[in-house]
Amino acid sequence: MRIIPFTLLLFMAPMMPTTGEAAANHAHQHGVAQMELIKLDRDLQITFLVTAADLVGFEHQAQSLQQQQRIEQAEMLLAEGGKVFSITGGECTQISQQSNLHQLHNDTGAAAKQNEHQHTDLTVSYQFKCTNLTTQMSVEVRLFALFSALQKIETSWITDTTQSSATLTATTNRLQIE
């Protein structure tokens, strides 16, 4: 019966920001990201919110070929969840990934100049389907190795039975989720 997971989703829905709400409710702080994990039944969703400067080094639309290349490199690095996270205790397969990095691509020179001084937060979400979720799993977060500007990630998670939080750093980058 799926009453408990559905109830948890109803409980968590108001707390989970959508992409538009995230920027409004999140303190824009360089070097600090926020990450949320939801593990229900065989589904695992991981979403993180980070400043554009921490991923690509700027927060406006790309104004040069070099900036365009930084965006494309970040998109490539983030596309495969297996490179971003190492999940043990679940035999999980990524089924989707979404991000709003595309908003940094330069469509016109005028738009790039207009948005030059804005602060931009980015959201990246992953959905995994797991065939063998154990009661205890761990998630190694490799974002620090991929993006050196990140200093810490404020993380919270919820499962069918528990919820908790932790602060991750480059030296403490593994979550134990029960």
C-alpha angles and dihedrals in degrees: 000000000000100000095111097050092045090049090051091051090051089050094047099041095084091049096050110084120221117225092266095045094045095071092047095049100036124085105236102233124161116230093021125094132180124223132187126193126192118189114185124162104312096340126097122184122186121186128175133187120205139160115263089234090063092055105035107009098250139058104213133074113291113276100182141033089253091056091047088053092051090054092048091048092051090048090051093048093048097044096082114058090198089067093047098042134026107206119193126184099036117060089228127186123198111241099175145003128192133181139164095224087117089077088073095059112107113243095170135005090235092058091050093054092045093054096040097115102037127116113235128196119195128209124205121184132188129192119200130186112211124200099191111026109177124205088254122042134162131215120201109203111213097182092107091060092047098044114032095191090070112098102170142000120212103214133191130176142183131198136177089278111021149019132207145149141223141176115240127204135176090271097039103043104139127095122204107208120189 
